[in-house]
Amino acid sequence: IVVHMMPDLPNVDFERDVEQFKEFFENPAFRADGLKIYPTLVIRGTGLYELWKTGRYRSYPPSTLVDLIAKILALVPPWTRVY
């Protein structure tokens, strides 16, 4: 089983993103073989685009996203392959 996760969604801050990944890796109910991490993208014509356009959504700056991914990768257990 490969799980797809997307950090930086609306109404989720850095700390909550980290906590979600900790829960995913530590909870025995989620013993996935693989993980794909997709950063949130703002795409014209979507609800997220409308939130972004009106200032109700701001994505992480690149340096914050790099820090987040580094924290996530440090949590990955040996049985989980990251794609």
Phi, psi and omega in degrees: 000129176247126181260140176252126179232148185229101175285169175073030175283161178302145177067016176235124180264178183306311183298319179292322175301313180299316181298322179296319178290322175301313178301316180300316183281329186268335183282122182297344177288344182243070179258067182287149177281332184214162181219134170243131181250123180244118174292147180293133178246138175268118184239128180308140178091002180252165175298324178295323177299317179296320176298315181296315183299326181265007177081010181270356174222132174229127179282162177297144170295156182308319182295325178291319178297319177298316178299318180297312180298321177299317178296318180297312182298329178291340181269346188296124178285162185297336182275357182254122177269133178259127181260000000 
